[in-house]
Amino acid sequence: GIVPVAYNWTMLSTYGPFEKCFKGDNVENGLGSRVMLARMSGSCFEYMPTYKDEPQADIDCILQAVDILRSSSGFYEMPRLRKHITQWCNAKADEAREYDDHVLDTFRKRSALMGFRCGVVYHLLEQHETESNNCLEFAELMAEYILKNQCEMLGSMLLKKTSRLLDGTGYRSRNKSLFDELGDTFDWE
C-alpha cells in the first residue's frame, strides 16, 4: 500500500552519546546505516561564530521548494538515475573487494539508496521531464558524502561487532545458529 509519511529527525551529539545511540546491531541493520550523518569540522582555537538572519530571498526559495515537495505524489520512473547509482554502487563493490574493505562493502548499499533518494528530490525540485546530468551528479555526490561519513563514524563499531561474531565472543541469535546447521542445497524430497 501507499501511505503518507513525514519523517524528519535531527540529532546533535558529541561522539560519546553518539556511540551509545548507534551500537551493536543498529550500526549495520538499523538506524545507523539509514540516516545521513554529518560531521562538524573541528573548532579548536576558533572564535565564537556570528550568525545573521537569512536573506528573505533564501527563505522564499526554501518555502517554494517545500511547496513543490509537499505537492508531489505518485510514482516516478527514474531509469537514468537508477542506472547511474547502480554503476556507482558496483564501482564501490569493486573497490571494497580490491582492498578487502568490509566496512565500505557494507555501507555502500545504504549510501547508494540514500543518494538515489536525494537524486529524486533534486529531480522533483528541478521540475524537468527526465533526470538531468546535474541530478545524476548530485545523487552521486550525496552517496559519496553519506558513505564517507558512515565509514568514518560507524566503521570502527561495525568492525568491532563483526570481529566479536567471528571469534565467537559476540552474541549470536538462535536463528543464526540454526541457519548454520542447514545444508547448502535443498530439495523437496
DRENBA-636387 format. One record per residue (C-alpha): x, y, z; residue number from 1; residue in three letters. Coordinates in steps of 0.5 Angstrom, whole numbers, always signed. Layout:
% DRENBA-636387
{{X,Y,Z},NUM,"ALA"}
...
% end
This chain:
% DRENBA-636387
{{+0,+0,+0},1,"GLY"}
{{+2,+7,+0},2,"ILE"}
{{+2,+11,+6},3,"VAL"}
{{+3,+19,+7},4,"PRO"}
{{+10,+19,+11},5,"VAL"}
{{+13,+25,+14},6,"ALA"}
{{+20,+23,+17},7,"TYR"}
{{+25,+28,+20},8,"ASN"}
{{+30,+27,+25},9,"TRP"}
{{+35,+31,+27},10,"THR"}
{{+40,+29,+33},11,"MET"}
{{+46,+34,+35},12,"LEU"}
{{+51,+30,+39},13,"SER"}
{{+58,+29,+42},14,"THR"}
{{+62,+23,+40},15,"TYR"}
{{+60,+19,+47},16,"GLY"}
{{+53,+20,+46},17,"PRO"}
{{+53,+18,+39},18,"PHE"}
{{+57,+12,+41},19,"GLU"}
{{+51,+10,+46},20,"LYS"}
{{+46,+11,+41},21,"CYS"}
{{+49,+7,+35},22,"PHE"}
{{+52,+1,+37},23,"LYS"}
{{+51,-7,+36},24,"GLY"}
{{+46,-9,+31},25,"ASP"}
{{+43,-2,+29},26,"ASN"}
{{+50,+0,+26},27,"VAL"}
{{+49,-4,+20},28,"GLU"}
{{+42,-6,+20},29,"ASN"}
{{+38,-1,+24},30,"GLY"}
{{+38,+7,+24},31,"LEU"}
{{+46,+8,+24},32,"GLY"}
{{+46,+6,+16},33,"SER"}
{{+39,+9,+15},34,"ARG"}
{{+41,+16,+17},35,"VAL"}
{{+45,+22,+14},36,"MET"}
{{+51,+23,+18},37,"LEU"}
{{+54,+30,+18},38,"ALA"}
{{+61,+31,+22},39,"ARG"}
{{+62,+38,+24},40,"MET"}
{{+69,+41,+23},41,"SER"}
{{+74,+42,+29},42,"GLY"}
{{+73,+48,+32},43,"SER"}
{{+80,+48,+37},44,"CYS"}
{{+82,+55,+38},45,"PHE"}
{{+77,+58,+33},46,"GLU"}
{{+73,+65,+35},47,"TYR"}
{{+65,+64,+37},48,"MET"}
{{+61,+64,+31},49,"PRO"}
{{+57,+70,+29},50,"THR"}
{{+50,+69,+26},51,"TYR"}
{{+46,+73,+22},52,"LYS"}
{{+39,+73,+19},53,"ASP"}
{{+37,+69,+13},54,"GLU"}
{{+36,+74,+7},55,"PRO"}
{{+29,+74,+5},56,"GLN"}
{{+31,+71,-2},57,"ALA"}
{{+33,+65,+1},58,"ASP"}
{{+27,+64,+6},59,"ILE"}
{{+23,+65,+0},60,"ASP"}
{{+27,+60,-4},61,"CYS"}
{{+26,+55,+1},62,"ILE"}
{{+19,+56,+2},63,"LEU"}
{{+18,+55,-5},64,"GLN"}
{{+22,+48,-5},65,"ALA"}
{{+18,+46,+1},66,"VAL"}
{{+11,+47,-3},67,"ASP"}
{{+14,+43,-9},68,"ILE"}
{{+16,+37,-5},69,"LEU"}
{{+9,+37,-1},70,"ARG"}
{{+5,+38,-7},71,"SER"}
{{+9,+32,-11},72,"SER"}
{{+6,+25,-10},73,"SER"}
{{+6,+19,-15},74,"GLY"}
{{+11,+14,-18},75,"PHE"}
{{+17,+17,-21},76,"TYR"}
{{+21,+13,-26},77,"GLU"}
{{+28,+15,-26},78,"MET"}
{{+32,+10,-31},79,"PRO"}
{{+38,+14,-32},80,"ARG"}
{{+39,+16,-24},81,"LEU"}
{{+38,+8,-22},82,"ARG"}
{{+43,+6,-28},83,"LYS"}
{{+48,+12,-25},84,"HIS"}
{{+47,+10,-18},85,"ILE"}
{{+48,+2,-19},86,"THR"}
{{+54,+4,-23},87,"GLN"}
{{+57,+8,-17},88,"TRP"}
{{+55,+2,-12},89,"CYS"}
{{+58,-3,-17},90,"ASN"}
{{+65,+1,-17},91,"ALA"}
{{+65,+1,-10},92,"LYS"}
{{+64,-6,-9},93,"ALA"}
{{+70,-7,-14},94,"ASP"}
{{+74,-2,-9},95,"GLU"}
{{+72,-6,-3},96,"ALA"}
{{+74,-12,-6},97,"ARG"}
{{+80,-10,-8},98,"GLU"}
{{+82,-7,-1},99,"TYR"}
{{+78,-13,+3},100,"ASP"}
{{+74,-7,+6},101,"ASP"}
{{+68,-10,+9},102,"HIS"}
{{+66,-3,+12},103,"VAL"}
{{+66,+0,+5},104,"LEU"}
{{+62,-6,+2},105,"ASP"}
{{+57,-6,+8},106,"THR"}
{{+55,+2,+8},107,"PHE"}
{{+56,+3,+0},108,"ARG"}
{{+49,+0,-1},109,"LYS"}
{{+45,+4,+4},110,"ARG"}
{{+49,+10,+1},111,"SER"}
{{+47,+9,-6},112,"ALA"}
{{+40,+8,-3},113,"LEU"}
{{+40,+15,+0},114,"MET"}
{{+44,+18,-6},115,"GLY"}
{{+38,+16,-10},116,"PHE"}
{{+33,+19,-6},117,"ARG"}
{{+37,+25,-6},118,"CYS"}
{{+37,+25,-13},119,"GLY"}
{{+30,+24,-13},120,"VAL"}
{{+29,+30,-9},121,"VAL"}
{{+33,+34,-14},122,"TYR"}
{{+29,+32,-20},123,"HIS"}
{{+23,+34,-16},124,"LEU"}
{{+26,+41,-15},125,"LEU"}
{{+29,+42,-22},126,"GLU"}
{{+22,+40,-25},127,"GLN"}
{{+25,+37,-31},128,"HIS"}
{{+22,+32,-35},129,"GLU"}
{{+28,+27,-35},130,"THR"}
{{+34,+27,-30},131,"GLU"}
{{+39,+32,-32},132,"SER"}
{{+46,+31,-31},133,"ASN"}
{{+46,+35,-25},134,"ASN"}
{{+41,+31,-22},135,"CYS"}
{{+46,+25,-23},136,"LEU"}
{{+52,+29,-21},137,"GLU"}
{{+48,+31,-14},138,"PHE"}
{{+46,+24,-13},139,"ALA"}
{{+53,+21,-13},140,"GLU"}
{{+56,+27,-9},141,"LEU"}
{{+51,+25,-4},142,"MET"}
{{+52,+18,-4},143,"ALA"}
{{+60,+19,-3},144,"GLU"}
{{+58,+24,+2},145,"TYR"}
{{+54,+19,+6},146,"ILE"}
{{+59,+14,+5},147,"LEU"}
{{+65,+17,+8},148,"LYS"}
{{+61,+20,+14},149,"ASN"}
{{+58,+13,+15},150,"GLN"}
{{+65,+9,+14},151,"CYS"}
{{+69,+15,+19},152,"GLU"}
{{+63,+15,+24},153,"MET"}
{{+61,+8,+24},154,"LEU"}
{{+66,+4,+21},155,"GLY"}
{{+70,+2,+28},156,"SER"}
{{+64,+0,+31},157,"MET"}
{{+62,-5,+25},158,"LEU"}
{{+69,-8,+25},159,"LEU"}
{{+69,-9,+33},160,"LYS"}
{{+62,-12,+32},161,"LYS"}
{{+64,-17,+27},162,"THR"}
{{+70,-19,+30},163,"SER"}
{{+67,-21,+36},164,"ARG"}
{{+62,-25,+32},165,"LEU"}
{{+68,-28,+28},166,"LEU"}
{{+72,-30,+34},167,"ASP"}
{{+66,-33,+38},168,"GLY"}
{{+65,-28,+44},169,"THR"}
{{+59,-24,+41},170,"GLY"}
{{+52,-25,+41},171,"TYR"}
{{+49,-30,+36},172,"ARG"}
{{+42,-31,+35},173,"SER"}
{{+39,-37,+36},174,"ARG"}
{{+37,-36,+28},175,"ASN"}
{{+44,-35,+26},176,"LYS"}
{{+46,-42,+30},177,"SER"}
{{+40,-46,+26},178,"LEU"}
{{+42,-43,+19},179,"PHE"}
{{+49,-45,+20},180,"ASP"}
{{+47,-52,+21},181,"GLU"}
{{+43,-52,+15},182,"LEU"}
{{+46,-55,+8},183,"GLY"}
{{+48,-51,+2},184,"ASP"}
{{+43,-54,-2},185,"THR"}
{{+36,-56,-1},186,"PHE"}
{{+31,-61,-5},187,"ASP"}
{{+23,-63,-4},188,"TRP"}
{{+24,-70,-2},189,"GLU"}
% end
